Each structure stands twice: as structure tokens, then as C-alpha cells.
């Protein structure tokens, strides 16, 4: 099975190159047989990559430790689940997994369009095969072949790093890869449009769902990563501005900008060059993110390898794609002229443009901060670096401006907003925002940044809630429906618009949670069994924590676990007994390091977060009498953290609503020039009815 | 009726503000990233180099680690990766990452006090081999 997989990987490369060549030739010569062959080659590559991946999984399950990759990430004792997910546990496997997902998405795309949009498909197939061929070349020639065998067979493997033995860690990378790879489809259509000259909004309409799917997986993948950091890394944070975190944020920022700017092209025929550039930039950044994760170019806790060969191959590919696309855009420049111009400074177009500028500004700042050490070293020979303070200083103001626009954009009029439009839509929300700030101030909140954030949150929520309320009420009156039914019909009639609003609310929830960090409480204490500790939370709750003792057990429950020491803490909140919390240190067979497991009690207000910071020991031996075992306990109280995770769910919900297929047949058939949607301008009929 | 001028002013304004944020952000928060040898040379040449925020990477001297109970205060000695004679003591007040052992390579951010103790505000561990096994590792 594994040998078969290895051969499959070798066969996939010529097939991909074949498909690439036929796609480009077929597109130019309009020869249907060549195009068909190019499209079928995509199915073939997918099939071959399934075989290759199955080969790796089989090697994991069969404990084939002669394979370097298997020996590095597995051992005989590992659970079935982690053996299967070993496919993407390390660099070699993840690159194969990346290619597998891309070929899967490519196959879906080719299948969906087997009878439609034939003017795009030859080039789409060619571009997809180019990207696949690139990843196959990396896999086969950059010393990262997952099928590499050693001259000897070790008796057992090293096993998986215990930090990666976590539910979130097994789903976080594949979710991000789904997001990264799905964006290749819009990119392929964009290049196809540049090649075939159909430069209206068609390529955008055809790939709108792919863009949303990609954005959904990127967003969720990032949030899974935060969840993992919060639960597993044991320092109470969820974001560290680590290069690899930044690398996943970069394409998210540009993709979010793109999601907004394509609406201007669809509605007003503007920003064509801009959108082409954004799709190209986002695609390059997804590759850059993969590259940054998988090469040790920039120091990071995530960086897997420090191999320069793979860096040169990646940079070469990024450079060629960039050069090729810039040439194509310049060549097509006459056809990419705007059909309209911006009429007013105060309009939705302009709000979207500022949104785009800010997203790109944030992306540039994050990019610059991430590569700054490299640039500084290259230019001055001096190693200089910037850390979290830099990213926070730059991104907090930009982030707040973007949050404000999330409230402005949805209701400001297209083309030109009148004074009346502004007054009607913003008077009340601004009032609510100010009122919230004032109330919080009176209640004793003094952290400026948090106050501003919560105030803007209130503004945005009021704007969007008012929109929902007006629309629902108007519909209920006109159609005589109940409010729940009216709301349902309102949303399903224009999923894209209302789904988008739900995503805006989700972002408000996430910001709301972020701002809670301003009120984190951090207490440390050395404790003996029976000792008590009182912690007062920002909400005025008093937690009385009693350290009950430490129980040490030898290798129970989980395989590969050598021992675990569990500290039990009983919790009273305002005098009321709560569930016990435990926090532990673990030692795995597979790693010299200790692992800390934190204990978290989460409520909608705040998280109580316990860290077993250290165990008393004498020369590495802990006390035999567990009643005398002292520990260092770190207690954090973290307000509103759970809002970030709820926000993530809400974001997924809104995006799914936006990309759900519309039952309405009028919209299923895409016309070259779409009619402006009736509800795109803020529903004059409804607003009228609401007055 | 294009108010092109006003619009461009807005765009240029946003671009300027973002650039300004990046520029001041870098100049106010950047830190030198040095090896212990470089750090010692700097301090020798220029005593005002104490108390300046820097980042330094080195290796924890095996056996030098100690903990002060209850305060989450960790002390250890770091030496240069090449010239092992260059060392300095470190104080770090926070929970240690799980990857910390008393022989690991660390990246510290903080400053060198005039008493010669490096006060670390952040501590990262560097383990290139943590994720990627080589045949030599597996044979041993």
C-alpha cells in the first residue's frame, strides 16, 4: 500500500504538468479534446494523491518505522486517532495533505463546471495544475518526501509531540489548509479572466461561493488555533503575534478586503485592477503562509524545519507567479478600466474603499513586523526585532476604525449619502454608543481603549439591530406575517446581505471579548494542601480557592503517558460551592518536557483559569507524602473570553447563511451584467414603510 | 460631479496615518536581538546600554536553574552558544513554558540590569529538533 502511494506521488507530477500544458494550449487553440484531457487530468491527480495519502496513513497504522516521517511522528503506543491524523502532524505530511485538499477542491470545481463557463475552464484547469505541480515538485525534490526511507528500521518511533496531542491541534491545521487551498479557485478564475479577456464581474460571480468557503475556513481555522493556544499552551493567552499566527492572519486580512471590494465591482463596475491585485495578493499570501510555517526562515515556536532548499523553491514560485500576474494585469489594463467613478466622499463606495485601505494597512503592518527582523539584518547587519507591542500599537487603532466601518458600511447610501440618510441611520446608534461609554465610566471602568472598543461595539450592534428590526417590521406589515416568519423570509430573500450583517455582529462579539483582556486579573501563590487563596474578579465576584492536594498517578488513561500530577482545587464563588478544578503536569514517554494542563471554568462573564505553575521538588523528586506537596498556583480571571468563541460560531453561521444556495431561480442563472439588487441600497420601500 | 480632490485627500490621509503608525510603532518598540557575546561587548563599550530593552538568545547552563517558591521567580544562567565562557544570570517572573528544560536554547526579552542580572520579561524556547526528527535522532 505504501509503495503504491509512493509511486502514485511520482506519477502525479507528470500528469499535473501534462494537464497544465494541455489547459493552456487548449485555451488558446479552442480545441475541446485538449481541454477535456486537461480537466480529466485533475481527477487523475486527485486519485493519485488519495493513493499517496492512503499510503502514508497505512504506514502510520502499520508502524512502518523505516519511513523517516512515520518514525518521527508516531510510535507503537500511539492511539489510532493520532496515527491517522499523523498525515498532517509534520512538515512532509502536511505538504502532501495540502496538495490532496487542493486536488479535491479542483476536482469539485472542474466537475461543477463540466458543462458551464467553458471559456474559463481550460485556463482554470491549467492554473490549478500549475499550483499542484508546484507542490508535487516541492514534495519530490525539496528533501521533504514523506516516503523517504532510512537505511535502518528503528525498533520504535519517537511519537507525537504531546503539545500536538490535542483535539484542537488536530483540526486546526486542516481547517486552515482548507481555507488556504480553497482560495486557489478564485485565483485560477481571475487568471483565466485575464487570459481570455472576460474582465467584467463574471469571474467574481462564478467564484463568490469559493471565496466565502475559503474565508469561512480561514476564519474558523484561526479561531481554532486561538482556542488551542488558550487551552494547551498554558499561559492564558490566545494570540501572541507569532510569525506563523501572523502568516495565517495575512491572507485573512486581504481576503476580507477582497470580500468587500468585489461588491463594488459587481454593483458599480469599479475597482477592477484593485480586485485583480487583491486576489493575486491573497493567493500569494496563502502560499507564503504555508512556506513560513514549513520553513524556519523566521524564528517562531511553530517553525518546523530550517531547510533553505525549500525556501528557495517557495520564493521562486512566489516570485514567478507575482511577475506573471503583474505582466498579465498590465497587458489587460485597457480592459480593466472603471465603468463608473466615485461620486461622493460620503457614500458606501467610499466606506468600502476606506475599509479596503485599512485592511491592507493592517496586512502591511503585520507583514512588515513579521519580516522586519530579516530586512533589518539584511540592510544593517544588525539583528533587530519587533514584538507584540508593535503589532498592538499599529493594529489597535486600525482595528477600531474597521469596527466602526462595520457599522457605517451597511447603512450608508450608495453613490452619495444625503444628510438625511446619515441623520436617520446614525443619530440613534451614535447616541447608544456614547451612552454605553458613559454608563461604563460611571460604573467604574477606566481603561480607555476598552471603553472606546465597547462603545463602538454598541454603535455597530445598534445599527445592525435597527436594520433587522426595520426590515422585519416592514415585511410583517406588508405581507401580514408574524415577526418570526417575517425575519426568516427577510434573511432568506437576500442571504448575502443579512448573512453579512450577522458576520458583522460576530466580529463585534469577538472585539468585545478582546477588550475584556484589559481587565485580566493575575495572582500567584505558593500553596500547601489546605491553603486558601481569595481572588476578586473585575465583576466583583470573590473566588475562594482551596488547594486540596496533589495526586500522582503512573501512566494511567492515556497511552504514551508516563505520569501525571493532578492538583485539585475546590472553588467557591461568592460563598457558593462550584465544581472542583484540576490543573496538572504530565510527563509523556515521547518528550523530555513536562506538559501543563490548565483548569478553566468558563462563564459568559469571565473565565477562571488555573495554572499549575510549578511543583516543589527536591532534586527533581516530588514529595512522597501528597499531603505535604507544595505547588505554585497561578490564577487568572479573564473577562469575556467566551465571547470570542461564541463570536466564532456566529461568524460561521453568518457565512454559511451568505453562501447557502438561493432557491430563487432568477439568481441561479448568472447574467454577464447583474441587475443591481433591489435591496442593495438600503431598502427604500421598507425604510419608507418604517418611517 | 467628482470631488476627486477631497477623496484623494481622504485616501492619502489614511495611508499617511497607517504609515505613521508603522513608523512610530517600529521605532518605539524595536529591540536589538543579540547573542550574549554581542551583548557583553556592547555593555563594555557603552555602559548606558544597560536598561535598554533587548532580545538575547543563548543556552541555559545545565543545572543552573532554581525557583523561588510562591513568587513564580525563576533564576538560571545563560551562556553564549559559541563562546561558553560568556555567561550571565537571568531572573524571570512568570510561568515557564512547558518546553523549558535546564539545557534548552532560549530567547529572552528584557534588559540587563547594572548589577549584571538579565531581567527577562518574556521567555521563548527554541527547539529546532522538536518537530523534525533526523535519522541520527532516531538511531540514538
Interface residues (C-beta under 8 A of the other chain):
Chain A: X65 X68 X71 X72 X73 X90 X91 X150 X151 X152 X154 X157 X158 X161 X163 X233 X234 X235 X296 X299 X301 X303 X304 X305 X306 X341 X342 X343 X344 X345 X350 X353 X354 X357 X358 X361 X364 X365 X368 X369 X372 X373 X376 X382 X383 X384 X385 X386 X387 X389 X390 X393 X394 X397 X398 X524 X525 X526 X592 X593 X594 X595 X596 X611 X613 X614 X616 X630 X632 X634
Chain B: X1 X2 X3 X6 X7 X10 X11 X14 X15 X17 X18 X21 X22 X24 X25 X26 X28 X29 X30 X31 X32 X33 X34 X55 X67 X69 X70 X71 X72 X94 X95 X96 X97 X98 X99 X100 X101 X107 X109 X122 X124 X125 X126 X128 X130 X131 X132 X133 X135 X137 X138 X139
